[in-house]
């Protein structure tokens, strides 16, 4: 294997990334840059979510992941029920501002009819605490 910093050939031991400790000490900053470029994990995902400082876009992305991303923990629940995101970004944003969700502390998308997906007639933005009360009440009924 070749060293990622000085390009020398070496035999890799366990979790070794460069040829010698001296090489890693000298070029620690380069190693960190390489790690951030290559590592895919929670740290990188958190940074991506911070890019969406617009709350409406963050909510849209989370909802889109729940409905379309097989790696999302809630995907099976949503896909088995046939729930789909049928709104474009622009429609989502317009509904978000029309309903005054930008003035809320923690807006949350709510579907009054749980059998339908996220569509224009079936999406209301409300405070998260109120939304959680409704969900808790629904669970008691089931």
C-alpha positions in Angstrom: 0.0 0.0 0.0 1.2 3.5 -0.6 1.3 6.3 2.0 -1.5 8.9 1.4 0.9 11.7 2.3 4.3 11.0 0.9 3.4 8.2 -1.6 6.0 5.7 -0.3 5.2 2.0 -0.4 4.7 0.3 3.0 3.0 -2.7 4.5 -0.2 -1.7 6.3 -0.7 -2.7 9.9 -4.2 -2.6 11.4 -5.4 1.0 11.2 -2.3 2.6 9.8 -2.8 5.4 7.2 0.7 6.5 6.5 4.2 5.0 6.4 5.7 6.2 9.7 4.7 8.2 12.8 7.1 11.0 11.6 5.2 11.3 8.4 1.9 11.5 10.2 3.1 14.1 12.7 4.5 16.3 10.0 1.4 16.2 7.9 -1.3 15.9 10.5 -3.3 18.6 8.9 -3.3 16.8 5.5 -4.4 13.7 7.2 -7.4 15.5 8.8 -8.3 16.9 5.4 -8.2 13.5 3.9 -10.3 12.0 6.7 -13.0 14.7 6.2 -13.0 14.1 2.5 -13.3 10.4 2.6 -15.2 9.6 5.8 -18.9 9.2 5.3 -20.8 9.2 8.6 -22.9 11.1 11.1 -20.5 14.0 11.3 -20.7 14.7 7.6 -24.5 14.3 7.6 -24.9 16.7 10.5 -22.9 19.2 8.5 -25.1 18.7 5.5 -28.2 19.4 7.5 -26.7 22.6 8.9 -26.4 23.9 5.3 -30.2 23.9 5.2 -30.6 26.8 7.6 -34.0 27.4 6.0 -36.3 25.3 8.2 -38.7 24.6 5.3 -36.0 23.0 3.3 -34.8 20.9 6.2 -38.3 19.7 6.8 -38.7 18.9 3.1 -35.5 16.9 3.0 -36.4 15.0 6.2 -39.8 14.2 4.8 -38.4 13.2 1.4 -35.9 10.9 3.1 -38.7 9.2 5.1 -40.7 8.6 1.9 -37.9 7.8 -0.6 -34.7 6.8 1.1 -34.5 3.0 1.9 -31.8 3.7 4.5 -34.0 5.9 6.6 -35.3 4.2 9.8 -38.9 5.2 9.1 -38.8 4.3 5.4 -40.5 0.9 5.9 -43.3 2.3 7.9 -44.0 5.0 5.3 -43.5 2.8 2.2 -45.7 0.0 3.6 -48.5 2.4 4.1 -48.1 3.9 0.6 -47.2 7.4 1.9 -45.5 9.4 -0.8 -44.2 13.0 -1.1 -46.3 14.5 -3.9 -45.2 18.1 -3.5 -42.3 19.8 -5.2 -39.9 22.0 -3.3 -41.7 25.2 -4.5 -45.1 23.9 -3.5 -43.8 22.9 -0.1 -42.1 26.3 0.4 -45.3 28.1 -0.6 -47.5 26.1 1.8 -44.9 26.6 4.6 -45.1 30.4 4.3 -48.8 30.6 3.6 -49.6 28.7 6.8 -47.2 30.9 8.9 -44.9 28.2 9.8 -41.9 30.6 9.5 -43.2 32.3 12.7 -43.4 29.0 14.7 -40.7 27.9 17.1 -40.6 24.2 15.9 -42.8 23.7 12.9 -43.8 20.2 12.0 -45.6 18.8 8.9 -48.9 17.1 9.8 -51.2 14.9 7.6 -54.8 15.1 8.8 -55.7 12.0 6.7 -53.0 9.5 7.6 -53.9 7.2 4.7 -53.0 9.9 2.1 -49.5 11.1 1.4 -48.0 14.5 1.6 -50.1 16.5 -0.9 -51.6 20.0 -1.2 -55.0 19.2 0.5 -53.4 17.0 3.2 -50.6 19.0 4.7 -50.7 21.3 7.7 -47.8 22.9 9.5 -48.1 23.0 13.3 -46.0 23.4 16.4 -44.1 20.2 17.2 -45.6 19.9 20.8 -49.1 20.1 19.4 -48.3 17.6 16.7 -46.9 15.1 19.3 -50.1 15.4 21.3 -52.2 14.5 18.2 -49.9 11.5 17.5 -50.1 10.3 21.1 -53.9 10.5 21.0 -53.9 8.5 17.7 -51.8 5.8 19.3 -54.2 5.5 22.2 -57.1 5.0 19.8 -55.4 2.1 17.9 
